[in-house]
Amino acid sequence: MSDVLINVQNLSKYFTASRNFWGNPTSFVRAVENVSFQVYKGETLGIVGETGCGKSTVGRTIVGLYKPTKGTVSCAGEDIHTAIHGPNAMTMRRKLQMIFQDPYASLNPRMTVGDIVGEPLAIHKITSGKDRQSRVYGLLKQVGLNPEHASRFPHEFSGGQRQRIGIARALAVNPEFIVCDEPISALDVSIQAQVVNLLEELQSEYGLTYLFIAHDLSMVRHISTRVAVMYLGALVEIAAADELYKNPQHPYTKALLSAIPIADPAAEAKRQRIILTGDVPSPINPPSGCKFRTRCRFAMAKCAEMAPELITGANNHTIACHLVK
C-alpha cells in the first residue's frame, strides 16, 4: 500500500444544539463521533451513507473549515489544525482543497470566472500580472472551458460548467489532496459522467488524492479505490471498492447496496430488496452501543451495551459489527 497522506484518528465533531439562560451549551448534535481512517497517496477514498450521517462534516473538518471537537487529522504526518493556525498556515492550506456540492452557491456571483480562479493565486502569491492570467487560461482549458470564459460571471454558465470552474479553482494552488463533497449530485446524469471522467484524468495527470463524498453508490464504485460506509456519524465498514460491493459484511451496507437498481429486468425482478424499518435516530440523542441497532434485524442485547470496534479481516476488509468475528 502507498504512503499515508491523510490520517484521521478518533475524530469527533459536535455542534451546539441548545443553550441555557447563561449561554452555556446544554445539548449537542453529534455529527461525527470517534471516526478513524487513512487516505493513501494517489487513491480515491469514497464515503457513502444516508443524508445526515456526517460525510460532509468529515470532509470539511479535514480541510480545516471546522475545528474538531476531539481527535486529530494529519497530512503527511503534520497536524492540519495546528498548522493552519500557525506560521505555516498558507503552506498547509495549499495542500488541501475542496470542491463543493452546489457549484453556484460556492462561486461569488459578483466576481468574474477569471477573478474566481485567479483569487487563490493572488492569496498565495503564486503568480501576478500576465503570468496569473496565463495560468488562469491554462486552468480553464484543463477543465474543458475556453479562455474567453474568464470574463464572464457564474450565472452565465450551466451547472456542469460551474462545477468545472470550482474544479479549476481547487487546482490553482497545485494541491495534494482534494475533498470532493458530492460534486455531481446537483448535475444532470449525462454531465455527472463528464465531471467524474475529468476528475479521473486530473488525478492521473497530477497524482492527486481524493476524498469522494456521494450518494450515488454506482458512481462511487466507479471512481473509488476504497469505500467507507458511515451511519449516524460513525464508520461501519471500509474495504476496497470491488470487495465491498461483492462481499458486504455490515447489515447497513447490505441494505444500501440492495437499493442499487440493476439494468437487467429479469435480475431486478428476482432481487430481494432489504428494507430498513424505523427512522434514523437523532444525532442529539443517539442510541447506546451500536448506533444501527434500532434498525437492525440482527440486533442482540450486546449491541445495546457496547459499541462494536472496527476489526480488519481478510482482504483488509474492516467492519464494526458484533456479528462479524
TORDRENTI-302079 format. One record per atom (N, C-alpha, C, O): residue in one letter; x negated, y, z. Coordinates in steps of 0.05 Angstrom, whole numbers, plus 32768, in hexadecimal, padded with zeros to 4 digits. Each point is the difference from the previous one (the first is absolute). Layout:
aXYZ;...
//
This chain:
m7FEF7FE88000;m801180188000;m7FEE80198000;m7FEB7FFF800B;s801E80167FE9;s7FF180197FFE;s7FFE800D801B;s800C7FF78014;d7FE5801F7FED;d7FFD800F8018;d801A800D8008;d801080077FEF;v7FF37FFC802B;v8018800E800B;v7FFD801E7FFC;v7FEC800B8009;l802880017FEA;l7FFF801D7FFD;l8011800D8016;l7FF78013800D;i80227FE47FF6;i8012800B8014;i80067FEB8015;i80077FE97FFA;n7FF4801E801F;n80047FED8016;n8014800C8014;n7FFB8014800D;v801D7FE07FF5;v801580098012;v80027FED8017;v80037FE87FFD;q7FFA8023801C;q7FFF7FEF8017;q8015800A8015;q7FFE8017800A;n80157FD87FFC;n801480058015;n800D801C7FFD;n8004800E8013;l80037FF97FD4;l800C801A7FFA;l801D80028009;l80107FEE7FFA;s7FF680278015;s801C80068008;s8005801D7FFB;s7FEE80118004;k802A7FF57FF3;k8008801C7FFB;k801D8004800A;k80127FF37FF5;y7FF1801D8020;y801A8006800B;y8008801D7FFA;y7FEF80127FFF;f802B7FF27FFC;f800A801B7FFD;f801480068016;f800F7FEE8008;t7FF1802A8002;t801280078016;t801D80017FF6;t8006800D7FEC;a800C7FE48021;a801C7FFF7FF9;a801180138010;a8014800B7FF6;s7FE57FF98024;s800F80128011;s7FEE800B8016;s7FEB7FF48006;r801D80228005;r7FF1800D8015;r801380088017;r801880037FFC;n7FDD8000801C;n801080098017;n8002801E8001;n7FF6800E7FEE;f80157FFD8027;f8004801D8003;f7FE5800F8000;f7FFF80167FF6;w7FEC7FDD8014;w7FE6800D8001;w7FEF7FFC7FE7;w7FE980097FFE;g80227FE97FEE;g7FF27FFD7FE7;g7FEF7FE77FFF;g7FF17FFC7FED;n80107FF38027;n7FF07FE88001;n800E7FEA7FF0;n80197FFD8003;p7FD97FF37FED;p800C7FEA7FF1;p800D7FEC8013;p7FF57FF88014;t80237FFF7FE5;t800E7FEB800F;t80047FE67FF1;t80057FEB800B;s7FFA80177FDA;s80027FE87FF0;s7FF080047FE6;s7FFB80167FF8;f7FFC7FD37FFC;f7FEF80027FE9;f800A7FED7FEA;f800C7FEB8005;v7FF0801D7FE2;v80047FEE7FE9;v7FE57FF27FFC;v7FEC800C7FF9;r80157FDA800B;r7FE77FF07FFD;r7FFD7FF87FE3;r80067FE97FF8;a7FF1802A7FF7;a7FFF7FFC7FE3;a7FEC7FEA7FF9;a80067FEF7FEE;v7FE38010801F;v7FEC7FEC7FFB;v7FF57FF7801B;v7FFB80118011;e80027FD57FF3;e7FF87FF7801A;e7FEC7FE87FFD;e80077FEB7FF7;n7FE1801B8012;n7FEB7FEB8003;n7FFA7FF27FE5;n80017FE77FFF;v7FFA80297FED;v7FFA7FF57FE5;v7FE27FFF7FFB;v7FF280138005;s80057FD67FF1;s7FE37FFD7FFA;s7FFD7FF27FE5;s800E7FEC7FFA;f7FE1801F7FF5;f7FFA7FF37FE6;f7FE7800E7FF4;f7FF88015800A;q7FFD7FDF7FE1;q7FEA800C7FF2;q800680027FE3;q80107FF07FF4;v7FE580257FFF;v800280037FE3;v7FE37FFF7FF5;v7FEF800F8009;y800D7FDF7FE4;y7FE57FFB7FF6;y7FFB80127FE7;y801280067FF1;k7FD58000800B;k7FF880127FE9;k80097FF37FE6;k7FFB7FE97FFA;g801280287FF6;g80087FF77FE5;g801A7FF17FFE;g80087FF97FEA;e80058001802D;e80197FF17FFF;e801880128002;e7FFE80188005;t80197FDC7FF6;t801A800E8005;t800F7FEF8014;t80077FE97FFC;l7FFE8024801C;l80107FF38014;l801C800B7FFE;l800480188005;g800F7FD67FF5;g801C80097FFE;g800D7FFD801B;g7FFB7FED800F;i801780267FF8;i800F7FFF8019;i801E80017FF8;i800980127FF3;v80067FD98016;v801C7FFF7FFA;v80107FFD801A;v7FF67FF98015;g8024800D7FE9;g80127FFE8017;g801880127FFC;g800180107FED;e80137FEC8023;e801880107FFE;e7FFB801E8006;e7FEC8007800C;t8026800A7FEC;t7FFE801C8006;t80008004801E;t80107FF5800F;g7FDD801C7FFA;g7FFD8006801C;g7FEE7FED800F;g7FFF80018019;c7FF37FED7FD9;c7FEF7FEC800E;c7FE5800C8008;c7FF17FF3800E;g800980257FE8;g7FE6800D8008;g7FEB80007FEA;g7FE980078006;k801E7FF17FE2;k7FEC7FFE7FEA;k7FF3801C7FFB;k7FE880028000;s802980127FFB;s7FF5801A7FF9;s7FF2800D8018;s7FEC800E7FFC;t801D7FEC801C;t7FF3800B8018;t7FE47FF58002;t7FED800F8008;v800F7FD77FF2;v7FE57FF58000;v7FEE800E7FEC;v7FEA80088007;g80207FFC7FE1;g7FF0800E7FEB;g7FF9801D8008;g7FE980087FFD;r802B8006800D;r7FFB801C8008;r7FED80028018;r7FF080138002;t80117FDA8010;t7FED80008016;t7FE47FFA7FF8;t7FED800B800A;i80107FE37FE3;i7FE57FF97FF6;i7FF280187FF4;i7FE980058005;v8026800B7FEA;v7FF380167FF3;v7FFE80198012;v7FF680157FF7;g80157FEA8021;g7FFD80168013;g801780138001;g7FFD8015800D;l80197FE67FE4;l801780128002;l800E7FFD801B;l800C80148009;y7FF27FD58003;y800B7FFB801B;y7FE87FF98012;y7FEE7FF27FF8;k801480168021;k7FEC7FF88014;k800A7FE7800E;k80177FFF8009;p7FD97FEC7FF8;p800A7FE7800D;p80058003801E;p7FF2800E800E;t80237FE67FFB;t80068000801D;t7FED7FEE800E;t7FF680078016;k80047FE27FDF;k7FEC7FED800A;k7FF17FF47FE9;k800980017FE9;g7FE07FF2801E;g7FF27FF27FEB;g7FEC80117FF1;g7FFE80188004;t7FF47FDB7FE9;t7FEC800E7FF0;t80037FF97FE3;t800A7FEA7FF9;v7FED80297FF6;v7FFF7FFB7FE3;v7FE5800A7FF6;v7FF980178005;s7FF77FD87FEE;s7FE680087FF8;s7FFC7FFC7FE2;s800D7FEE7FF4;c7FE280228000;c7FF97FFE7FE3;c7FE37FFB7FFE;c7FF080118008;a80087FD87FEE;a7FE37FF87FFD;a7FF28003801B;a7FE980088002;g80257FF08014;g7FF58000801A;g8002801A8010;g7FF880018017;e801280147FDC;e8002801A800D;e801D80068008;e80127FFD7FEF;d7FF3800A802A;d801B80068009;d800B80177FF1;d7FF580168000;i80227FE67FF2;i800B80147FEF;i800A8019800F;i7FFA80167FF8;h80147FE5801E;h800D8016800E;h7FEC80108011;h800480188006;t7FE67FDC8001;t7FEA800F800D;t7FF280117FEB;t7FF980178005;a80037FDD7FE3;a7FF1800E7FEB;a800F80197FF6;a7FF480157FFB;i80277FE88001;i800F80167FF4;i800480178014;i800A80157FF8;h7FEF7FE88021;h800180168013;h7FE480088008;h7FFC800F8014;g7FF07FE97FDD;g7FE480068006;g7FF380107FE9;g800E80087FED;p7FD87FFB8014;p7FF280107FEC;p7FFF7FF37FE4;p7FFC800E7FEC;n80097FD88013;n80007FF27FE6;n801C7FFB7FF6;n80057FEC7FF1;a800E80258016;a801C7FFC7FF9;a80037FFF7FE1;a800F7FEF7FF6;m7FE580237FFC;m800380017FE3;m7FF57FE87FF2;m800C7FF67FEC;t7FDE7FFF801E;t7FF57FE87FF5;t80137FE88002;t80047FF17FED;m8008800C802B;m80137FEA8004;m801980047FF0;m800A7FED7FF4;r8000802B800A;r801980057FF1;r7FFC7FFB7FE2;r80137FF97FF2;r7FD5800B8004;r7FFB7FFA7FE4;r80027FE27FFA;r80067FF87FEA;k7FF47FF7802A;k80017FE37FFD;k801D7FF67FFF;k80057FEA7FF5;l800D80248017;l801C7FF68004;l801480137FF3;l800080188005;q80107FDD7FE9;q801480107FF3;q801B7FF18000;q80017FE88007;m801480257FF1;m801B7FF48001;m801180097FE8;m7FFF80177FF8;i80107FD67FFE;i801380057FEB;i801C7FFD800D;i80067FEA800A;f800A802A7FF5;f801980018010;f80177FF47FF0;f7FFF7FFD7FE7;q80167FFC8027;q80177FF27FF5;q800F80137FED;q80077FF77FE9;d7FFF8021801F;d801080127FF0;d7FED80127FEF;d7FF38011800C;p800B7FEB7FDA;p7FED800F7FF0;p8007801D7FFC;p7FF080107FF7;y80297FF78011;y8007801C7FFD;y7FFC800F801B;y7FF580168000;a80147FDF8016;a7FFD800D801A;a7FE380038008;a7FF980128010;s7FF57FDD7FE5;s7FE480018008;s7FEF80147FF0;s7FE980048005;l802480097FE7;l7FF280147FEF;l800C801B8006;l801880048001;n7FD780108002;n8009801B8005;n800D800C7FE7;n7FF280037FEC;p802880038015;p800D800A7FE8;p7FF7801B7FF7;p800680087FE9;r7FEC80078028;r7FF6801B7FF9;r7FE47FFF7FF3;r7FF680157FF7;m7FFE7FD48008;m7FE57FFD7FF5;m80017FF27FE5;m80117FEE7FFC;t7FDE801A7FF1;t7FFE7FF17FE7;t7FF27FE68005;t7FF37FFB8015;v800F7FF37FD7;v7FF37FE68003;v7FE280038002;v7FF37FF1800F;g800280227FE2;g7FE380058002;g7FF88008801C;g7FEB7FF7800A;d8024801A8003;d7FFA8008801B;d80047FE98014;d7FF07FFE8013;i80247FF27FE9;i80057FE98012;i7FEA7FEC7FFF;i7FF57FF88015;v800280017FD3;v7FEB7FEC7FFD;v7FE5800C8008;v7FEE7FF3800A;g800F80277FF0;g7FE6800D8006;g7FFD8009801D;g7FEA80068009;e802C7FFA8007;e7FFE8009801C;e7FED7FF08011;e7FF0800B800F;p80117FDA7FEF;p7FEC7FF08010;p7FE380077FF8;p7FEF80008011;l800D80067FD5;l7FE580077FF8;l7FF7801A800C;l7FE880038007;a802B80107FFD;a7FF98019800C;a7FFC7FFD801E;a7FED800B800C;i80247FE68001;i7FFE7FFD801D;i7FE77FF28008;i7FF380078013;h80057FE57FDE;h7FE87FF08006;h7FE7800C7FF2;h7FEA7FF58003;k801A80217FEF;k7FE9800F7FF3;k7FF07FED7FEE;k7FE780008001;i80287FF17FEF;i7FF27FED7FEE;i7FF8800D7FE6;i7FEA7FFD7FF7;t802880137FFD;t7FFA800F7FE7;t800D801B8002;t801080058011;s7FEA800C7FDC;s800C801B7FFE;s800080097FE3;s7FF17FF57FF0;g801F801F800A;g8000800C7FE6;g80077FED7FEA;g80137FF08002;k7FDE80127FE8;k80057FEF7FE9;k7FFB7FE28005;k800E7FEF7FF5;d7FE0800C801D;d7FFB7FE38007;d80197FF4800D;d80077FE97FFB;r800680278017;r80187FF6800C;r80167FFC7FEC;r800F7FEC8000;q7FF380277FED;q80157FFD7FEC;q7FFB7FE77FEF;q80137FF17FF9;s7FD4800A8000;s7FF97FE87FF0;s80067FE78010;s800A7FEC7FF5;r7FF180158025;r80057FE88011;r801F7FFB8001;r80087FE97FFF;v8007802C8004;v801E7FFD8000;v800A7FF57FE6;v80107FED8000;y7FE6801D7FEA;y80087FF57FE6;y7FF97FE27FFE;y80107FF07FF6;g7FD880098013;g7FF87FE47FFF;g80117FEE8011;g80077FEA7FF8;l800280208020;l80117FF08011;l801B7FFC7FF4;l800C7FEB8001;l7FFF802A7FF2;l801A7FFE7FF3;l7FFF7FEC7FE9;l80137FF07FFD;k7FD7800F7FF4;k7FFD7FED7FEB;k7FFF7FE3800B;k800B7FEE7FF4;q7FE7800F8023;q7FFE7FE6800C;q801B7FF48008;q80037FE87FFF;v800F80298008;v801A7FF68009;v801580017FEB;v80187FFC8005;g7FE0800A7FE2;g80127FFF7FE9;g800F80197FFA;g801480007FF3;l7FE280178017;l800C801A7FFA;l7FED80107FEE;l7FE97FF97FFD;n8021801D7FF7;n7FF180107FEE;n7FF58019800F;n800C80098013;p7FDD80027FE4;p7FF48017800D;p801380188001;p800080108012;e80117FF37FD9;e801380177FFF;e80157FFE8016;e800D80148006;h7FF67FD58006;h80137FFD8016;h7FF6800F8019;h801080058013;a7FD780037FEE;a7FF5800D8018;a800D801B8005;a800080098017;s800C80047FD5;s800C801A8004;s801D7FFF8007;s800D80148004;r7FFE7FD47FFD;r801D7FFD8006;r80057FFB801E;r7FED7FFB800F;f802C80067FF9;f80087FFC801C;f800D7FE58003;f800A7FF47FED;p7FF78001802C;p800A7FE58004;p801C7FFB7FF6;p80067FEA7FF7;h800C802A800A;h801B7FFC7FF8;h80037FFB7FE2;h80157FF77FF6;e7FD6800E7FFB;e80017FFC7FE3;e7FF97FE47FF7;e7FFF7FFA7FE8;f7FFC7FF4802C;f7FF87FE57FFA;f80157FEB8009;f801080068012;s7FEE7FE27FE3;s80117FEA8009;s7FF47FF5801A;s7FEA80078008;g80257FE68004;g7FF77FF48019;g7FE67FF17FFC;g7FEE80028011;g80107FEF7FD9;g7FE77FF17FFB;g7FE880127FFC;g7FEA7FFB8009;q801B801B7FE8;q7FEA80137FFC;q7FF8800E801A;q7FE880058004;r802B8001800D;r7FF9800D8019;r7FF07FED8012;r7FEE8008800E;q80197FDE7FF1;q7FF07FED800F;q7FE37FFE7FF5;q7FEE7FFC8010;r800F80077FD6;r7FE580007FF4;r7FF08018800A;r7FE87FFE8004;i802680188000;i7FF38018800A;i7FF77FFB801D;i7FE980088007;g80287FEB8009;g7FF87FF9801B;g7FE87FED8000;g7FEE80028012;i80107FEB7FDB;i7FEA7FEE7FFF;i7FE780107FF8;i7FEA7FFB800B;a801880177FE2;a7FE980107FF8;a7FF580118018;a7FE880028003;r802A8009800D;r7FF8800F8017;r7FF17FEE8014;r7FEC8009800B;a801E7FDF7FF9;a7FF37FED8012;a7FE47FF97FF7;a7FEE7FFB8010;l800E80037FD5;l7FE77FF87FF5;l7FEB80177FFF;l7FE87FFB7FFD;a8021801D8007;a7FEF80187FFC;a7FE67FFF8010;a7FEB80087FF6;v80167FEE8023;v7FE980018011;v7FF07FE68001;v7FF07FFB8011;n80167FF37FDB;n7FF27FE67FFE;n80037FF0801A;n7FEB7FFA800D;p802D7FFF7FFC;p80037FF28019;p7FF87FE37FFE;p7FFD7FF57FEA;e7FFF7FFE802D;e7FFB7FE38001;e801A7FF18005;e80027FE97FF7;f801080238017;f80187FF28009;f801980127FFC;f800080178006;i80157FDD7FEE;i8018800F7FFA;i80187FF0800B;i80037FE97FFB;v800D80258015;v801A7FF5800A;v801580077FEB;v800680187FFC;c80067FD47FF8;c801580037FEC;c801B7FFB800F;c80087FE98003;d8005802D8006;d80177FFD8010;d80197FFF7FEF;d800C80157FF9;e7FFC7FD37FFF;e80177FFB7FEF;e7FFF80127FE7;e8013800F7FFB;p7FD77FF17FF6;p7FFD80137FEA;p80127FFB7FE8;p800280107FEE;i800D7FD98011;i80107FFA7FE9;i801E7FFE8007;i80117FFC7FEE;s7FF68007802C;s801C7FFB8008;s801380157FF5;s80187FFB7FFD;a7FDE801D7FFD;a801280167FF5;a800080017FE2;a800A80137FF4;l7FE97FD97FFF;l7FFD80017FE3;l80127FEB7FF2;l80087FEC800C;d7FFD80197FDA;d800F7FEC7FF0;d7FEF7FE77FFE;d7FE780018002;v80267FE87FF9;v7FF27FE77FFE;v7FEA80007FEB;v7FEB7FF68004;s801C80157FE5;s7FEC80017FEA;s7FE880108007;s7FE97FFA7FF7;i801B801C8018;i7FEA80118008;i7FF07FF48017;i7FE880048002;q80257FEC800F;q7FF27FF28016;q7FE87FF07FF5;q7FEA8001800B;a801B7FEF7FE0;a7FEB7FEF7FF5;a7FE980117FF6;a7FE87FF98003;q801D801E7FF0;q7FEB80117FF6;q7FEF800B8017;q7FE880017FFE;v802580088018;v7FF1800B8016;v7FEF7FEA800E;v7FE980058007;v80227FE37FFC;v7FF17FEA800C;v7FE87FF97FEF;v7FEA7FFB800A;n801A80037FDB;n7FEA7FFA7FEE;n7FEA80168002;n7FE97FF97FFF;l802080208003;l7FEC80168003;l7FF07FFC801A;l7FE880047FFF;l80257FF68017;l7FF27FFC8019;l7FEC7FE97FFE;l7FEA8002800A;e801D7FE97FE8;e7FEE7FE97FFD;e7FE880087FEE;e7FE97FF88006;e801C80177FE5;e7FEA80097FEF;e7FEC80128010;e7FE87FFD7FFD;l802380158012;l7FEF80128010;l7FF07FF08015;l7FE980078005;q80247FE58007;q7FF27FF08014;q7FE97FF17FF3;q7FEA7FFE800C;s801B7FF77FDC;s7FEB7FF27FF2;s7FE980127FF8;s7FE87FF88001;e801E80207FF7;e7FEC80137FF6;e7FEF800C8017;e7FE880037FFD;y80258004801A;y7FF3800E8015;y7FFB7FEF8019;y7FF4800A8014;g80147FDD7FEC;g7FFC7FEF8017;g801080098019;g7FF77FFF8016;l8021800B7FE5;l8011800B8015;l800B7FEA8012;l80037FE97FF7;t8004801E8021;t800E7FEE8013;t801B800C8006;t800280188006;y80137FD87FF8;y801B80098004;y800E7FF38018;y7FFB7FE98006;l801580278007;l80157FF58012;l801A80067FF1;l800880187FFF;f80067FD47FF7;f801780047FEF;f80197FF9800F;f80057FE88007;i800B802C7FFF;i80197FFD800F;i801780007FED;i800380137FF0;a800F7FD98012;a80167FFF7FED;a80167FEE800A;a7FFC7FF08013;h801C80127FE1;h80177FEF8005;h80027FEA7FEB;h800B7FEA8005;d7FEB801C7FE3;d80037FED7FE9;d7FEC7FE98004;d7FE880037FFB;l80227FE7800F;l7FEF7FE98006;l7FF27FF57FE7;l7FE97FF68002;s8024800A7FE8;s7FF47FF67FE7;s7FE980127FF8;s7FEB7FF57FF7;m80188025800B;m7FEA80127FF8;m7FE97FFE8014;m7FE980027FF8;v801D7FFA8021;v7FEB7FFD8014;v7FEF7FE77FFA;v7FE880018003;r80257FEA7FF6;r7FF17FE77FF8;r7FEE80057FE8;r7FEA7FF67FFF;h8020801A7FEE;h7FF180057FE8;h7FE680108005;h7FEC7FFA7FF5;i8016801A801C;i7FE980128004;i7FEE7FF98017;i7FE980098000;s80217FE88013;s7FF27FFC8019;s7FEC7FE88000;s80067FEC7FF4;t7FE48018801A;t7FEE7FEA8005;t800A7FEF8018;t80017FE87FFF;r800780268016;r800C7FF48018;r801A800F8006;r800380177FF8;v800E7FDD8017;v801A800C8008;v80047FFD801E;v7FFC7FEB800B;a800C802B8002;a80078000801C;a801D80068003;a800B80127FF3;v80037FE0801E;v801D80038005;v8004800C801B;v7FF57FF78014;m801B801F7FED;m8006800D8019;m801D7FFE8007;m801280007FEF;y7FF37FFE802C;y801C80018009;y80018010801A;y7FF27FF98013;l801E801C7FEE;l800480108017;l7FE68009800D;l7FFC7FFE8019;g7FF1800C7FD7;g7FE7800B800A;g7FEA7FEC8005;g7FEB80088009;a801A7FDE7FF2;a7FEC7FEC8005;a7FF97FF07FE7;a80127FFC7FEF;l7FD67FFA800F;l7FF87FEE7FEB;l80097FE48007;l7FFC7FF78016;v80107FFB7FD7;v80097FE58005;v7FF27FEB7FEE;v7FFF7FE98007;e7FF580207FE3;e7FF27FED7FEE;e7FEE800F7FED;e800780157FF6;i7FE17FE08005;i7FED800B7FED;i7FF37FE87FF1;i7FF87FEC800D;a800780167FD9;a7FF37FEB7FF0;a7FFA800A7FE4;a800980167FF8;a7FE77FDB7FF9;a7FFC80067FE4;a801B80017FF2;a80127FF18007;a7FF180207FE5;a801A80047FF3;a800C7FE67FF6;a80177FFA8007;d7FDA7FF67FEA;d800C7FE77FF6;d80067FEC8016;d80147FF37FFF;e7FDB800C8016;e80047FEE8016;e801A8008800F;e80107FEE8007;l7FF4802C7FFE;l80178008800F;l801A7FFB7FF1;l80147FF7800C;y7FEC800D7FDA;y80197FFD7FF0;y80067FE27FFB;y80177FF97FFE;k7FD47FF78001;k80057FE37FFB;k80057FF1801A;k800E7FEC8000;n7FE6801E8016;n80017FF18019;n800680128018;n7FEF80028012;p8027800D7FEE;p800680118017;p80057FF08019;p800C7FEA7FFF;q7FEB80208017;q80017FF1801A;q8014800D8013;q800F7FF1800E;h7FF280297FF4;h8011800D8014;h801C80017FF6;h800580057FE8;p800F7FF68029;p801C80017FF8;p8009801A7FF3;p801080007FED;y7FE48016801C;y8007801A7FF4;y7FF680027FE3;y800D800A7FEE;t7FDA7FED800E;t7FF480007FE5;t80117FEF7FEE;t800480077FE9;k80047FE28020;k80107FEE7FEF;k801B800D7FF8;k80097FFD7FEA;a800280128029;a801A800E7FFA;a7FFB80167FEB;a801080037FEE;l7FDA800C8015;l7FFA80157FEC;l7FFC7FF47FE4;l800C800A7FED;l7FE47FE18012;l7FFA7FF47FE5;l80187FF37FF4;l80027FFF7FE7;s80117FF88029;s80187FF37FF5;s801280157FF2;s80127FF87FF1;a7FE980228014;a801080157FF4;a7FF680087FE4;a800D800F7FF2;i7FDB7FE78006;i7FF580077FE6;i80107FF27FEA;i80027FE78001;p800A80277FED;p80107FF37FEB;p7FEE7FF07FED;p7FE980077FFB;i80227FE37FFA;i7FF17FEF7FED;i800C80047FE5;i801980007FFD;a7FD680037FEE;a800A80067FE5;a800F7FE87FF4;a801180047FEE;d7FE97FE4801B;d800D7FE87FF5;d801B7FFD800D;d80027FFB8018;p801580077FD9;p801A7FFE800C;p80057FE5800E;p800D7FFF8014;a7FE97FEB7FE0;a80047FE6800C;a7FF27FFE801B;a800B7FF68013;a7FDC80147FEE;a7FF17FFF8019;a800C80138015;a80017FF98017;e8009801E7FE0;e800D80138012;e80197FF4800C;e800680048018;a80097FEC7FD9;a80197FF4800A;a7FFA7FEB8015;a80107FFC8013;k7FDA7FF67FEA;k7FF97FEA8013;k7FF2800B8019;k80007FF28015;r7FF680267FEA;r7FF0800A8016;r801280068018;r801680097FFE;q7FDF7FF2801A;q800E80068019;q7FF68019800C;q7FE880018009;r802880137FF9;r7FF8801A800B;r80027FFE801F;r80137FF5800B;i7FD880168002;i80008001801D;i800B801B8009;i7FF480157FFB;i80237FEB8011;i800D80198009;i7FFB8004801E;i80077FEF8010;l7FEC80287FF6;l7FFB8006801C;l8019800B800D;l800E80117FF4;t7FF87FE68024;t8018800A800E;t7FF880178012;t7FE980028008;g802A800F7FFF;g7FFB80168012;g7FF280177FF3;g7FF87FFE7FE9;d800480178027;d7FF280187FF6;d7FE48001800C;d7FF97FF38013;v7FF6801E7FE0;v7FE58004800A;v8002800F801B;v800E80148001;p7FE67FE28014;p8001800D801A;p7FF4801C7FFF;p7FF180077FEE;s801680098025;s7FF6801C8002;s7FE380008008;s7FF97FF28013;p7FF6801D7FDF;p7FE480028009;p7FFC8010801A;p7FEB8000800B;i802B800C7FFE;i7FFF800D801A;i80017FEC8017;i7FF380038015;n801C7FE87FE7;n80037FEB8014;n7FFD7FE57FF2;n80147FF17FFE;p7FD480077FF9;p7FFD7FE77FF2;p80047FE88012;p7FFD80028018;p80097FE77FDD;p80037FE78010;p7FE67FF8800D;p7FEA80077FF7;s80187FEB8020;s7FE97FF6800D;s7FF47FE87FF0;s800E7FF57FEF;g7FD980058016;g7FF47FE97FF2;g7FFE80057FE2;g7FF680157FF7;c80137FD87FF9;c7FFF80027FE3;c801680137FF7;c80187FFC8007;k7FE180187FEA;k801480147FF8;k80147FF67FEC;k8016800B7FFD;f7FE37FDF7FF6;f80127FF57FEC;f80147FEC800C;f80127FF67FF2;r7FEB80038027;r80107FEA800C;r801E80057FFF;r800F7FEC7FFF;t7FFA802D8002;t801D80058000;t800D7FFA7FE5;t80197FFF7FFF;r7FD77FFD7FEC;r800B7FF97FE6;r7FF67FE67FF5;r80067FF87FE9;c7FEB7FFA8028;c7FF37FE77FF7;c80117FE88007;c80077FFD8018;r7FFE7FF17FD6;r80107FE88005;r7FF07FEB800F;r800C7FED8009;f7FDA80177FF9;f7FEF7FEC800E;f7FF7800A801B;f7FEF7FF4800D;a801C80227FFD;a7FF7800C8019;a80037FED8018;a80147FF18002;m7FD8800F800F;m7FFF7FF08018;m7FFE80128018;m7FFC80187FFE;a80067FDC801A;a7FFD800F8019;a7FE5800D8001;a7FFE8017800A;k7FEE7FDC7FEC;k7FE5800A8001;k7FFD801A7FF0;k7FF080118006;c80207FF27FE5;c7FFF80177FEF;c8007801A800F;c7FF680157FF9;a801C7FE8801A;a800880188010;a7FEC80078016;a800080178009;e7FF07FD67FFE;e7FEE80048017;e7FE4800A7FF7;e7FF3800E800F;m80057FEA7FD9;m7FE480067FF8;m7FFF80087FE3;m800B7FF27FEF;a7FE78024800B;a7FFC80077FE4;a7FEB7FEE7FF4;a7FEB7FFC800B;p801B7FF97FDD;p7FEC7FEE7FF3;p7FE8800F7FF7;p800280177FF6;e7FE77FDC800B;e7FE7800C7FF7;e7FFC7FF87FE2;e80097FEB7FF7;l7FE880267FFB;l7FF97FFA7FE5;l7FEB7FEA8000;l7FEA8004800B;i801B7FE57FE9;i7FEE7FE97FFF;i7FF97FFA7FE3;i80127FFD7FEF;t7FD58001800B;t7FF67FFA7FE5;t7FFD7FE27FFC;t7FF17FF3800F;g801C80037FDC;g7FFE7FE47FFA;g7FF17FFB7FE6;g7FEE800E7FF9;a801B7FDD7FF9;a7FF37FF97FE7;a800480157FEB;a8015800E8000;n7FD77FF57FEE;n800180147FEA;n8002801D800A;n800B80117FF3;n7FEA7FF38026;n8002801B800C;n801C800B8002;n800580187FFD;h800E7FD68007;h801C80078003;h80068006801D;h7FFD7FEE8011;t800A802B7FF5;t80048009801B;t801D80048006;t800E800E7FF2;i7FFC7FE68024;i801C80018007;i80048006801E;i7FF07FF78010;a802480187FF6;a80078005801C;a801B7FF48005;a8015800D7FFD;c7FEC7FDA800B;c80197FF28005;c7FFA7FE88012;c7FED7FF17FFD;h8025800B8017;h7FFD7FE98013;h80057FE57FF2;h7FF87FEC800A;l801580157FDF;l80067FE77FF2;l7FE77FF57FF2;l7FFE7FE87FFA;v7FEF802A8000;v7FE87FF87FF1;v7FEA7FFA8013;v7FF980118011;k7FFB7FD87FED;k7FEA7FF88012;k7FE67FFF7FF1;k7FEB7FF9800C;
//
